């Protein structure tokens, strides 16, 4: 997972901490979105109602995309 974060950091001339912070911020905004479609998506990402950490989120999204394209 650190490899992915390092690549994103390098592409954007940022540190891994900055990338992680920005992803966390975006996740929090999305997690608190009242739109029913967004809430439905989060019910699959975080069925326990707890926002995952960045690494868990990336892993979930990565697996989701892999399933969709295979």
Secondary structure, 3 states (H helix, E strand, C coil): CHHHHHHHHHHCCCCHHHHHHHHHHHHHHHHCCCCHHHHHHHHHHCCCCCCCCHHHHHHHHHHHHHHHHC
